[in-house]
Amino acid sequence: MKKFNIKSLAAGIIIGSFGITTAFAATVSGNDSSYDTSGRIISEENAVINLANHAGQKNIAESGSFQAEPDQTLILNVTSDIKGGSVDLFLFDPNGKEHRVTIGSDDMTEEIPLEKGVWQYNCSGMFKDGGNIKIIGTIKSVSDAVENR
């Protein structure tokens, strides 16, 4: 018969609580829209990355993946007013090479060229003095960019 281990129980509660917190991290309210650098509205329905902290939450921790094809670009639209910290978004290309985006309290847009394959991402950060962050990532192909010029 195994002995009851209080340290294991405490670790399980902490890890379980963190898991519940991250489940709410991707909650996004309603029909919000973002804009790309040309002013076009980006639909969240087409987003491959759609992250936001839960109201009142002072951290974000989320991960996932998406598929890219040749000649595509990831457009990251970030809306942020976080205070007292920062958020890091780590993107890993199909070969495992890391691309890091550090997000502070300002809105930003960044374009990242993609290689064909499965891309992984991990987003984490704490902002002790509050605020909110929302990250929408959509994919556009090079042919879309040429047509819109």
FIZADREN-627940 format. One record per atom (N, C-alpha, C): residue number from 1; residue in three letters; chain; atom name; x, y, z. Coordinates in nm, 2 decimals, decimal comma, padded with zeros to 4 digits. Each point is the difference from the previous one (the first is absolute). Layout:
REM residues N
NODE seq type mol atom   east  north     up
NODE NUM  Ala   A   CA      X      Y      Z
...
REM end
This chain:
REM residues 149
NODE seq type mol atom   east  north     up
NODE   1  Met   A    N  00,08 -00,12  00,00
NODE   1  Met   A   CA -00,08  00,12  00,00
NODE   1  Met   A    C  00,09  00,12  00,00
NODE   2  Lys   A    N -00,03  00,10 -00,09
NODE   2  Lys   A   CA  00,08  00,12 -00,01
NODE   2  Lys   A    C -00,04  00,10  00,11
NODE   3  Lys   A    N  00,10  00,08  00,05
NODE   3  Lys   A   CA -00,01  00,09  00,10
NODE   3  Lys   A    C -00,05  00,14 -00,06
NODE   4  Phe   A    N -00,09  00,07  00,07
NODE   4  Phe   A   CA -00,06  00,12 -00,05
NODE   4  Phe   A    C  00,12  00,11  00,01
NODE   5  Asn   A    N  00,02  00,07 -00,11
NODE   5  Asn   A   CA  00,10  00,10 -00,01
NODE   5  Asn   A    C -00,06  00,14 -00,02
NODE   6  Ile   A    N  00,01  00,08  00,11
NODE   6  Ile   A   CA -00,06  00,14  00,00
NODE   6  Ile   A    C  00,07  00,09 -00,11
NODE   7  Lys   A    N  00,13 -00,02 -00,03
NODE   7  Lys   A   CA  00,06  00,08 -00,10
NODE   7  Lys   A    C -00,05 -00,03 -00,14
NODE   8  Ser   A    N -00,03 -00,12 -00,03
NODE   8  Ser   A   CA -00,06 -00,04 -00,12
NODE   8  Ser   A    C -00,14  00,06 -00,02
NODE   9  Leu   A    N -00,08  00,00  00,11
NODE   9  Leu   A   CA -00,13  00,05  00,00
NODE   9  Leu   A    C  00,00  00,15 -00,03
NODE  10  Ala   A    N  00,09  00,07  00,07
NODE  10  Ala   A   CA  00,02  00,15 -00,01
NODE  10  Ala   A    C  00,04  00,03 -00,15
NODE  11  Ala   A    N  00,09 -00,07 -00,05
NODE  11  Ala   A   CA  00,05  00,02 -00,14
NODE  11  Ala   A    C -00,12 -00,02 -00,10
NODE  12  Gly   A    N -00,07 -00,10  00,03
NODE  12  Gly   A   CA -00,12 -00,03 -00,09
NODE  12  Gly   A    C -00,10  00,11  00,00
NODE  13  Ile   A    N -00,03  00,05  00,12
NODE  13  Ile   A   CA -00,10  00,11  00,01
NODE  13  Ile   A    C  00,05  00,12 -00,07
NODE  14  Ile   A    N  00,13  00,04  00,02
NODE  14  Ile   A   CA  00,06  00,11 -00,07
NODE  14  Ile   A    C  00,00 -00,01 -00,15
NODE  15  Ile   A    N  00,04 -00,12 -00,05
NODE  15  Ile   A   CA  00,00 -00,02 -00,15
NODE  15  Ile   A    C -00,14  00,00 -00,05
NODE  16  Gly   A    N -00,09 -00,06  00,07
NODE  16  Gly   A   CA -00,14 -00,01 -00,04
NODE  16  Gly   A    C -00,06  00,14 -00,01
NODE  17  Ser   A    N  00,03  00,09  00,10
NODE  17  Ser   A   CA -00,05  00,13  00,00
NODE  17  Ser   A    C  00,05  00,08 -00,11
NODE  18  Phe   A    N  00,13 -00,02 -00,03
NODE  18  Phe   A   CA  00,06  00,07 -00,12
NODE  18  Phe   A    C -00,07 -00,04 -00,13
NODE  19  Gly   A    N -00,03 -00,13 -00,01
NODE  19  Gly   A   CA -00,07 -00,05 -00,12
NODE  19  Gly   A    C -00,14  00,06 -00,02
NODE  20  Ile   A    N -00,07  00,02  00,11
NODE  20  Ile   A   CA -00,13  00,06 -00,01
NODE  20  Ile   A    C  00,02  00,15 -00,04
NODE  21  Thr   A    N  00,10  00,07  00,06
NODE  21  Thr   A   CA  00,02  00,13 -00,04
NODE  21  Thr   A    C  00,03  00,02 -00,15
NODE  22  Thr   A    N  00,09 -00,09 -00,05
NODE  22  Thr   A   CA  00,03  00,01 -00,14
NODE  22  Thr   A    C -00,11 -00,04 -00,09
NODE  23  Ala   A    N -00,10 -00,08  00,04
NODE  23  Ala   A   CA -00,12 -00,03 -00,08
NODE  23  Ala   A    C -00,08  00,13 -00,03
NODE  24  Phe   A    N  00,01  00,09  00,10
NODE  24  Phe   A   CA -00,08  00,13 -00,02
NODE  24  Phe   A    C  00,09  00,10 -00,08
NODE  25  Ala   A    N  00,12 -00,02 -00,01
NODE  25  Ala   A   CA  00,09  00,09 -00,07
NODE  25  Ala   A    C -00,04  00,03 -00,14
NODE  26  Ala   A    N -00,06 -00,10 -00,07
NODE  26  Ala   A   CA -00,03  00,02 -00,14
NODE  26  Ala   A    C -00,14  00,06 -00,02
NODE  27  Thr   A    N -00,07  00,03  00,11
NODE  27  Thr   A   CA -00,13  00,05 -00,01
NODE  27  Thr   A    C  00,00  00,14 -00,06
NODE  28  Val   A    N -00,07  00,03 -00,10
NODE  28  Val   A   CA  00,00  00,13 -00,07
NODE  28  Val   A    C -00,15  00,04 -00,01
NODE  29  Ser   A    N -00,03  00,13  00,02
NODE  29  Ser   A   CA -00,13  00,04  00,01
NODE  29  Ser   A    C -00,05  00,04 -00,14
NODE  30  Gly   A    N -00,12 -00,05 -00,04
NODE  30  Gly   A   CA -00,08  00,04 -00,11
NODE  30  Gly   A    C  00,06  00,02 -00,13
NODE  31  Asn   A    N -00,04  00,10 -00,08
NODE  31  Asn   A   CA  00,04  00,02 -00,14
NODE  31  Asn   A    C  00,11  00,10 -00,01
NODE  32  Asp   A    N  00,10 -00,01  00,08
NODE  32  Asp   A   CA  00,11  00,10 -00,01
NODE  32  Asp   A    C  00,07 -00,03 -00,13
NODE  33  Ser   A    N  00,06  00,11 -00,06
NODE  33  Ser   A   CA  00,08 -00,01 -00,12
NODE  33  Ser   A    C  00,13  00,07  00,02
NODE  34  Ser   A    N  00,10 -00,04 -00,08
NODE  34  Ser   A   CA  00,13  00,06  00,00
NODE  34  Ser   A    C  00,02  00,05 -00,15
NODE  35  Tyr   A    N  00,10  00,08 -00,01
NODE  35  Tyr   A   CA  00,03  00,06 -00,13
NODE  35  Tyr   A    C  00,14 -00,04 -00,04
NODE  36  Asp   A    N  00,03 -00,03 -00,13
NODE  36  Asp   A   CA  00,13 -00,02 -00,04
NODE  36  Asp   A    C  00,07  00,13 -00,04
NODE  37  Thr   A    N  00,12  00,00 -00,04
NODE  37  Thr   A   CA  00,08  00,12 -00,03
NODE  37  Thr   A    C -00,06  00,08 -00,11
NODE  38  Ser   A    N -00,08 -00,06 -00,09
NODE  38  Ser   A   CA -00,07  00,08 -00,11
NODE  38  Ser   A    C -00,13  00,05  00,04
NODE  39  Gly   A    N -00,05 -00,03  00,13
NODE  39  Gly   A   CA -00,12  00,05  00,04
NODE  39  Gly   A    C -00,12 -00,09 -00,02
NODE  40  Arg   A    N  00,03 -00,12 -00,06
NODE  40  Arg   A   CA -00,11 -00,09 -00,02
NODE  40  Arg   A    C -00,04 -00,07  00,13
NODE  41  Ile   A    N -00,13 -00,03  00,02
NODE  41  Ile   A   CA -00,04 -00,07  00,12
NODE  41  Ile   A    C  00,04 -00,15 -00,01
NODE  42  Ile   A    N  00,05 -00,05  00,11
NODE  42  Ile   A   CA  00,04 -00,14  00,01
NODE  42  Ile   A    C -00,11 -00,07  00,08
NODE  43  Ser   A    N -00,05 -00,10 -00,06
NODE  43  Ser   A   CA -00,11 -00,08  00,07
NODE  43  Ser   A    C  00,07 -00,10  00,10
NODE  44  Glu   A    N -00,05  00,00  00,12
NODE  44  Glu   A   CA  00,05 -00,10  00,09
NODE  44  Glu   A    C -00,04 -00,14 -00,04
NODE  45  Glu   A    N -00,10 -00,02 -00,08
NODE  45  Glu   A   CA -00,04 -00,13 -00,04
NODE  45  Glu   A    C  00,11 -00,07 -00,09
NODE  46  Asn   A    N  00,08  00,09 -00,06
NODE  46  Asn   A   CA  00,11 -00,06 -00,09
NODE  46  Asn   A    C  00,13  00,00  00,08
NODE  47  Ala   A    N  00,00  00,03  00,13
NODE  47  Ala   A   CA  00,12  00,00  00,07
NODE  47  Ala   A    C  00,06 -00,13  00,03
NODE  48  Val   A    N  00,13 -00,02 -00,01
NODE  48  Val   A   CA  00,07 -00,12  00,04
NODE  48  Val   A    C  00,05  00,01  00,14
NODE  49  Ile   A    N  00,02  00,13  00,05
NODE  49  Ile   A   CA  00,03  00,03  00,14
NODE  49  Ile   A    C -00,10  00,10  00,05
NODE  50  Asn   A    N -00,07 -00,03  00,11
NODE  50  Asn   A   CA -00,11  00,09  00,05
NODE  50  Asn   A    C  00,01 -00,01  00,15
NODE  51  Leu   A    N  00,08  00,09  00,06
NODE  51  Leu   A   CA  00,02 -00,01  00,15
NODE  51  Leu   A    C -00,04  00,13  00,07
NODE  52  Ala   A    N -00,04 -00,01  00,12
NODE  52  Ala   A   CA -00,03  00,11  00,08
NODE  52  Ala   A    C  00,00 -00,04  00,15
NODE  53  Asn   A    N  00,03  00,09  00,09
NODE  53  Asn   A   CA -00,01 -00,04  00,14
NODE  53  Asn   A    C -00,15  00,02  00,04
NODE  54  His   A    N -00,04 -00,08  00,10
NODE  54  His   A   CA -00,13  00,01  00,05
NODE  54  His   A    C -00,02  00,13  00,08
NODE  55  Ala   A    N -00,11  00,06  00,00
NODE  55  Ala   A   CA -00,03  00,12  00,07
NODE  55  Ala   A    C  00,05 -00,01  00,15
NODE  56  Gly   A    N  00,08  00,09  00,04
NODE  56  Gly   A   CA  00,05  00,00  00,14
NODE  56  Gly   A    C  00,12 -00,09  00,02
NODE  57  Gln   A    N  00,04 -00,08 -00,10
NODE  57  Gln   A   CA  00,11 -00,08  00,01
NODE  57  Gln   A    C  00,13  00,08 -00,03
NODE  58  Lys   A    N  00,10 -00,02  00,08
NODE  58  Lys   A   CA  00,13  00,07 -00,01
NODE  58  Lys   A    C  00,11 -00,08 -00,06
NODE  59  Asn   A    N -00,04 -00,10 -00,08
NODE  59  Asn   A   CA  00,10 -00,09 -00,07
NODE  59  Asn   A    C -00,07 -00,06 -00,12
NODE  60  Ile   A    N  00,09 -00,06 -00,08
NODE  60  Ile   A   CA -00,05 -00,07 -00,12
NODE  60  Ile   A    C  00,10 -00,12 -00,02
NODE  61  Ala   A    N -00,05 -00,11 -00,03
NODE  61  Ala   A   CA  00,08 -00,12 -00,03
NODE  61  Ala   A    C -00,08 -00,09 -00,09
NODE  62  Glu   A    N  00,05 -00,01 -00,13
NODE  62  Glu   A   CA -00,08 -00,07 -00,10
NODE  62  Glu   A    C  00,10 -00,06 -00,10
NODE  63  Ser   A    N -00,03 -00,11 -00,06
NODE  63  Ser   A   CA  00,08 -00,06 -00,10
NODE  63  Ser   A    C -00,09 -00,06 -00,11
NODE  64  Gly   A    N  00,06 -00,03 -00,12
NODE  64  Gly   A   CA -00,08 -00,06 -00,10
NODE  64  Gly   A    C  00,09 -00,02 -00,13
NODE  65  Ser   A    N -00,07 -00,02 -00,11
NODE  65  Ser   A   CA  00,08 -00,02 -00,12
NODE  65  Ser   A    C -00,10  00,03 -00,12
NODE  66  Phe   A    N  00,07  00,02 -00,12
NODE  66  Phe   A   CA -00,08  00,03 -00,12
NODE  66  Phe   A    C  00,08 -00,05 -00,12
NODE  67  Gln   A    N -00,06 -00,02 -00,11
NODE  67  Gln   A   CA  00,06 -00,05 -00,12
NODE  67  Gln   A    C  00,02  00,12 -00,09
NODE  68  Ala   A    N  00,12  00,00 -00,06
NODE  68  Ala   A   CA  00,04  00,11 -00,10
NODE  68  Ala   A    C  00,03 -00,07 -00,13
NODE  69  Glu   A    N -00,02  00,07 -00,11
NODE  69  Glu   A   CA  00,03 -00,04 -00,14
NODE  69  Glu   A    C  00,12  00,09 -00,05
NODE  70  Pro   A    N  00,06 -00,04 -00,11
NODE  70  Pro   A   CA  00,10  00,09 -00,06
NODE  70  Pro   A    C -00,05  00,14 -00,03
NODE  71  Asp   A    N  00,09  00,09  00,01
NODE  71  Asp   A   CA -00,03  00,14 -00,04
NODE  71  Asp   A    C -00,11  00,06  00,08
NODE  72  Gln   A    N -00,01 -00,03  00,13
NODE  72  Gln   A   CA -00,10  00,07  00,09
NODE  72  Gln   A    C  00,07  00,08  00,11
NODE  73  Thr   A    N -00,07  00,09  00,05
NODE  73  Thr   A   CA  00,05  00,09  00,11
NODE  73  Thr   A    C -00,10  00,00  00,11
NODE  74  Leu   A    N  00,05  00,00  00,12
NODE  74  Leu   A   CA -00,09  00,01  00,12
NODE  74  Leu   A    C  00,00  00,15  00,04
NODE  75  Ile   A    N -00,12  00,05  00,01
NODE  75  Ile   A   CA -00,03  00,14  00,04
NODE  75  Ile   A    C -00,04  00,00  00,14
NODE  76  Leu   A    N  00,08  00,05  00,10
NODE  76  Leu   A   CA -00,04  00,01  00,14
NODE  76  Leu   A    C -00,05  00,13  00,03
NODE  77  Asn   A    N -00,12  00,01  00,05
NODE  77  Asn   A   CA -00,06  00,13  00,04
NODE  77  Asn   A    C -00,02 -00,01  00,15
NODE  78  Val   A    N  00,07  00,09  00,07
NODE  78  Val   A   CA  00,00  00,00  00,15
NODE  78  Val   A    C -00,07  00,12  00,05
NODE  79  Thr   A    N -00,09 -00,01  00,09
NODE  79  Thr   A   CA -00,06  00,11  00,07
NODE  79  Thr   A    C  00,04 -00,02  00,15
NODE  80  Ser   A    N  00,07  00,09  00,06
NODE  80  Ser   A   CA  00,05 -00,02  00,13
NODE  80  Ser   A    C  00,00  00,13  00,08
NODE  81  Asp   A    N -00,04 -00,01  00,13
NODE  81  Asp   A   CA  00,02  00,11  00,09
NODE  81  Asp   A    C  00,04 -00,05  00,14
NODE  82  Ile   A    N  00,08 -00,11 -00,01
NODE  82  Ile   A   CA  00,05 -00,06  00,12
NODE  82  Ile   A    C  00,10  00,09  00,07
NODE  83  Lys   A    N  00,00 -00,02  00,14
NODE  83  Lys   A   CA  00,09  00,09  00,08
NODE  83  Lys   A    C  00,08 -00,09  00,09
NODE  84  Gly   A    N  00,12  00,04  00,02
NODE  84  Gly   A   CA  00,08 -00,08  00,10
NODE  84  Gly   A    C  00,05 -00,13 -00,04
NODE  85  Gly   A    N  00,03 -00,02 -00,13
NODE  85  Gly   A   CA  00,05 -00,13 -00,05
NODE  85  Gly   A    C  00,00  00,00 -00,15
NODE  86  Ser   A    N  00,02 -00,12 -00,05
NODE  86  Ser   A   CA  00,00 -00,02 -00,15
NODE  86  Ser   A    C -00,05 -00,14 -00,03
NODE  87  Val   A    N -00,03 -00,02 -00,12
NODE  87  Val   A   CA -00,04 -00,13 -00,05
NODE  87  Val   A    C  00,09 -00,04 -00,12
NODE  88  Asp   A    N  00,04 -00,13  00,00
NODE  88  Asp   A   CA  00,09 -00,05 -00,10
NODE  88  Asp   A    C -00,08 -00,10 -00,09
NODE  89  Leu   A    N  00,00  00,02 -00,13
NODE  89  Leu   A   CA -00,06 -00,10 -00,09
NODE  89  Leu   A    C  00,12 -00,07 -00,07
NODE  90  Phe   A    N  00,01 -00,13  00,02
NODE  90  Phe   A   CA  00,11 -00,07 -00,07
NODE  90  Phe   A    C -00,07 -00,08 -00,11
NODE  91  Leu   A    N  00,06  00,02 -00,12
NODE  91  Leu   A   CA -00,05 -00,08 -00,12
NODE  91  Leu   A    C  00,12 -00,09 -00,04
NODE  92  Phe   A    N -00,04 -00,13 -00,02
NODE  92  Phe   A   CA  00,10 -00,09 -00,04
NODE  92  Phe   A    C -00,03 -00,05 -00,14
NODE  93  Asp   A    N  00,09  00,02 -00,10
NODE  93  Asp   A   CA -00,02 -00,05 -00,13
NODE  93  Asp   A    C  00,00 -00,15 -00,01
NODE  94  Pro   A    N -00,03 -00,06 -00,12
NODE  94  Pro   A   CA -00,01 -00,15 -00,01
NODE  94  Pro   A    C  00,14 -00,06  00,03
NODE  95  Asn   A    N  00,11  00,07  00,00
NODE  95  Asn   A   CA  00,13 -00,05  00,03
NODE  95  Asn   A    C  00,04  00,02  00,15
NODE  96  Gly   A    N -00,09  00,06  00,07
NODE  96  Gly   A   CA  00,03  00,03  00,15
NODE  96  Gly   A    C  00,07  00,13  00,02
NODE  97  Lys   A    N  00,03  00,08 -00,10
NODE  97  Lys   A   CA  00,06  00,13  00,02
NODE  97  Lys   A    C -00,10  00,10  00,07
NODE  98  Glu   A    N  00,05  00,07  00,10
NODE  98  Glu   A   CA -00,09  00,09  00,08
NODE  98  Glu   A    C  00,00  00,14 -00,06
NODE  99  His   A    N -00,12  00,06  00,00
NODE  99  His   A   CA -00,01  00,14 -00,03
NODE  99  His   A    C -00,08  00,06  00,12
NODE 100  Arg   A    N  00,06  00,10  00,07
NODE 100  Arg   A   CA -00,06  00,05  00,12
NODE 100  Arg   A    C -00,05  00,14 -00,02
NODE 101  Val   A    N -00,12  00,02  00,05
NODE 101  Val   A   CA -00,07  00,14 -00,01
NODE 101  Val   A    C -00,03  00,04  00,15
NODE 102  Thr   A    N  00,07  00,11  00,04
NODE 102  Thr   A   CA -00,03  00,05  00,14
NODE 102  Thr   A    C -00,10  00,11 -00,01
NODE 103  Ile   A    N -00,10 -00,01  00,08
NODE 103  Ile   A   CA -00,12  00,10 -00,01
NODE 103  Ile   A    C  00,00  00,07  00,13
NODE 104  Gly   A    N -00,01  00,13 -00,01
NODE 104  Gly   A   CA -00,01  00,09  00,12
NODE 104  Gly   A    C -00,14  00,06  00,01
NODE 105  Ser   A    N -00,01  00,13  00,03
NODE 105  Ser   A   CA -00,13  00,06  00,02
NODE 105  Ser   A    C -00,05  00,07 -00,13
NODE 106  Asp   A    N  00,06 -00,01 -00,11
NODE 106  Asp   A   CA -00,04  00,06 -00,12
NODE 106  Asp   A    C -00,06 -00,09 -00,10
NODE 107  Asp   A    N -00,09  00,05 -00,09
NODE 107  Asp   A   CA -00,05 -00,08 -00,11
NODE 107  Asp   A    C  00,11 -00,01 -00,10
NODE 108  Met   A    N -00,01 -00,11 -00,08
NODE 108  Met   A   CA  00,10 -00,02 -00,10
NODE 108  Met   A    C -00,05 -00,10 -00,10
NODE 109  Thr   A    N  00,07  00,01 -00,12
NODE 109  Thr   A   CA -00,03 -00,10 -00,11
NODE 109  Thr   A    C  00,14 -00,04 -00,05
NODE 110  Glu   A    N  00,01 -00,13 -00,02
NODE 110  Glu   A   CA  00,12 -00,06 -00,05
NODE 110  Glu   A    C -00,03 -00,11 -00,10
NODE 111  Glu   A    N  00,09  00,00 -00,11
NODE 111  Glu   A   CA -00,02 -00,10 -00,10
NODE 111  Glu   A    C  00,12 -00,09  00,01
NODE 112  Ile   A    N -00,03 -00,13 -00,01
NODE 112  Ile   A   CA  00,10 -00,11  00,01
NODE 112  Ile   A    C -00,01 -00,09 -00,12
NODE 113  Pro   A    N  00,10 -00,01 -00,08
NODE 113  Pro   A   CA  00,00 -00,09 -00,11
NODE 113  Pro   A    C -00,01 -00,15  00,05
NODE 114  Leu   A    N -00,08 -00,08 -00,07
NODE 114  Leu   A   CA -00,01 -00,14  00,05
NODE 114  Leu   A    C  00,06 -00,10 -00,10
NODE 115  Glu   A    N  00,04 -00,11  00,05
NODE 115  Glu   A   CA  00,04 -00,11 -00,08
NODE 115  Glu   A    C -00,11 -00,11  00,01
NODE 116  Lys   A    N  00,00 -00,08 -00,10
NODE 116  Lys   A   CA -00,11 -00,11 -00,01
NODE 116  Lys   A    C  00,02 -00,09  00,12
NODE 117  Gly   A    N -00,11 -00,04  00,06
NODE 117  Gly   A   CA  00,01 -00,09  00,11
NODE 117  Gly   A    C -00,08  00,04  00,12
NODE 118  Val   A    N  00,01 -00,07  00,11
NODE 118  Val   A   CA -00,07  00,03  00,12
NODE 118  Val   A    C  00,09  00,09  00,09
NODE 119  Trp   A    N -00,06  00,11  00,04
NODE 119  Trp   A   CA  00,06  00,10  00,09
NODE 119  Trp   A    C -00,06 -00,02  00,13
NODE 120  Gln   A    N  00,08  00,01  00,11
NODE 120  Gln   A   CA -00,04 -00,01  00,14
NODE 120  Gln   A    C  00,01  00,14  00,06
NODE 121  Tyr   A    N -00,08  00,03  00,09
NODE 121  Tyr   A   CA  00,01  00,13  00,08
NODE 121  Tyr   A    C -00,02 -00,02  00,14
NODE 122  Asn   A    N  00,06  00,08  00,08
NODE 122  Asn   A   CA -00,01  00,00  00,15
NODE 122  Asn   A    C -00,01  00,15  00,04
NODE 123  Cys   A    N -00,10  00,04  00,07
NODE 123  Cys   A   CA -00,01  00,14  00,04
NODE 123  Cys   A    C -00,02  00,00  00,15
NODE 124  Ser   A    N  00,09  00,08  00,07
NODE 124  Ser   A   CA -00,01  00,01  00,14
NODE 124  Ser   A    C  00,05  00,13  00,05
NODE 125  Gly   A    N -00,05  00,04  00,12
NODE 125  Gly   A   CA  00,04  00,12  00,06
NODE 125  Gly   A    C -00,08  00,04  00,11
NODE 126  Met   A    N  00,05  00,09  00,09
NODE 126  Met   A   CA -00,07  00,05  00,11
NODE 126  Met   A    C  00,00  00,15  00,00
NODE 127  Phe   A    N -00,10  00,07  00,04
NODE 127  Phe   A   CA -00,01  00,14  00,01
NODE 127  Phe   A    C -00,06  00,04  00,13
NODE 128  Lys   A    N  00,08  00,02  00,10
NODE 128  Lys   A   CA -00,04  00,01  00,14
NODE 128  Lys   A    C -00,10  00,12  00,03
NODE 129  Asp   A    N  00,01  00,10 -00,08
NODE 129  Asp   A   CA -00,08  00,12  00,02
NODE 129  Asp   A    C -00,13  00,01 -00,09
NODE 130  Gly   A    N -00,03 -00,12 -00,06
NODE 130  Gly   A   CA -00,12 -00,01 -00,08
NODE 130  Gly   A    C  00,01  00,04 -00,14
NODE 131  Gly   A    N -00,12  00,01 -00,06
NODE 131  Gly   A   CA -00,01  00,03 -00,15
NODE 131  Gly   A    C -00,05 -00,12 -00,07
NODE 132  Asn   A    N -00,01  00,01 -00,13
NODE 132  Asn   A   CA -00,05 -00,10 -00,09
NODE 132  Asn   A    C  00,09 -00,02 -00,12
NODE 133  Ile   A    N  00,00 -00,12 -00,06
NODE 133  Ile   A   CA  00,08 -00,02 -00,12
NODE 133  Ile   A    C -00,08 -00,09 -00,09
NODE 134  Lys   A    N  00,01  00,02 -00,13
NODE 134  Lys   A   CA -00,07 -00,08 -00,10
NODE 134  Lys   A    C  00,09 -00,02 -00,11
NODE 135  Ile   A    N  00,02 -00,12 -00,05
NODE 135  Ile   A   CA  00,09 -00,03 -00,11
NODE 135  Ile   A    C -00,08 -00,08 -00,10
NODE 136  Ile   A    N  00,00  00,06 -00,12
NODE 136  Ile   A   CA -00,07 -00,07 -00,12
NODE 136  Ile   A    C  00,10 -00,02 -00,10
NODE 137  Gly   A    N  00,02 -00,12 -00,05
NODE 137  Gly   A   CA  00,09 -00,04 -00,10
NODE 137  Gly   A    C -00,08 -00,05 -00,12
NODE 138  Thr   A    N  00,02  00,06 -00,12
NODE 138  Thr   A   CA -00,07 -00,05 -00,12
NODE 138  Thr   A    C  00,11 -00,03 -00,10
NODE 139  Ile   A    N -00,03 -00,08 -00,10
NODE 139  Ile   A   CA  00,10 -00,04 -00,10
NODE 139  Ile   A    C -00,05  00,07 -00,13
NODE 140  Lys   A    N  00,10  00,06 -00,07
NODE 140  Lys   A   CA -00,03  00,05 -00,14
NODE 140  Lys   A    C  00,10 -00,06 -00,09
NODE 141  Ser   A    N -00,04 -00,03 -00,12
NODE 141  Ser   A   CA  00,09 -00,05 -00,10
NODE 141  Ser   A    C  00,07  00,12 -00,08
NODE 142  Val   A    N  00,11 -00,03 -00,06
NODE 142  Val   A   CA  00,07  00,10 -00,07
NODE 142  Val   A    C -00,09  00,05 -00,12
NODE 143  Ser   A    N -00,07 -00,09 -00,06
NODE 143  Ser   A   CA -00,09  00,04 -00,11
NODE 143  Ser   A    C -00,11  00,10  00,05
NODE 144  Asp   A    N -00,05 -00,02  00,12
NODE 144  Asp   A   CA -00,09  00,10  00,06
NODE 144  Asp   A    C  00,06  00,14  00,00
NODE 145  Ala   A    N  00,12  00,01  00,05
NODE 145  Ala   A   CA  00,07  00,12  00,01
NODE 145  Ala   A    C  00,02  00,07 -00,13
NODE 146  Val   A    N  00,04 -00,08 -00,11
NODE 146  Val   A   CA  00,02  00,06 -00,13
NODE 146  Val   A    C -00,13  00,05 -00,06
NODE 147  Glu   A    N -00,11 -00,07  00,02
NODE 147  Glu   A   CA -00,13  00,04 -00,05
NODE 147  Glu   A    C -00,05  00,13  00,06
NODE 148  Asn   A    N  00,03  00,03  00,13
NODE 148  Asn   A   CA -00,05  00,11  00,07
NODE 148  Asn   A    C  00,09  00,13 -00,03
NODE 149  Arg   A    N  00,10 -00,01 -00,08
NODE 149  Arg   A   CA  00,08  00,12 -00,02
NODE 149  Arg   A    C -00,05  00,08 -00,11
REM end
